[in-house]
Amino acid sequence: MFGLRTPGPGAEAGGTRADGTDARRHNLFEAAAVHVAACAEDDQERGDEAAGWVSPEALSFGVSELACRAVIALARERDESPQTVARSLLGLPAG
């Protein structure tokens, strides 16, 4: 269901392909973290690369989990409810 994409043809021992790109397997949380950080830094190329590490479903799950954890952390830091923090981050009026 949330399978990892396997290294393609030409992968060599040690985790690199003949063309020098990384062929190791990435987990969905690593892919989500890199994808979201790249988006925040406006790095489309890095975000696209991370999106290719796992299935679209796995990336979606990882991004959702990262969002939940971030909202919880900010809510604790701000001493506010997760709903208040989430709405604030999205620029929505208080509910």
Steps between C-alpha positions, in 0.01 A plus 500: 500500500762756604785319327833650428620533148784263431827615346488489125723315259864588515518522876840407633613373838532785746178672404593697189405450138745509215394860432594602856145545633388354832345153461436417865149449631339791682224466756178698470582729792837594354334570166231712667753699706716578198197576281345742752832670581569542128157653453564742789833595341345530151727221369280334238776270375573353846127466574443313176795274576363413844153443355652234276644301791166351607153446357267802487282338767797451731615859449150627576487295820846622605415865432176465696686343794761777489225764499332342802824481694591860411160633607518308828851633570399858424182468707703388800755775447230768469273349766213499249275230359613314188190632319592862583856446380394324178251773414759768575763334279252495212392860557146400597293685758478347845231234508 
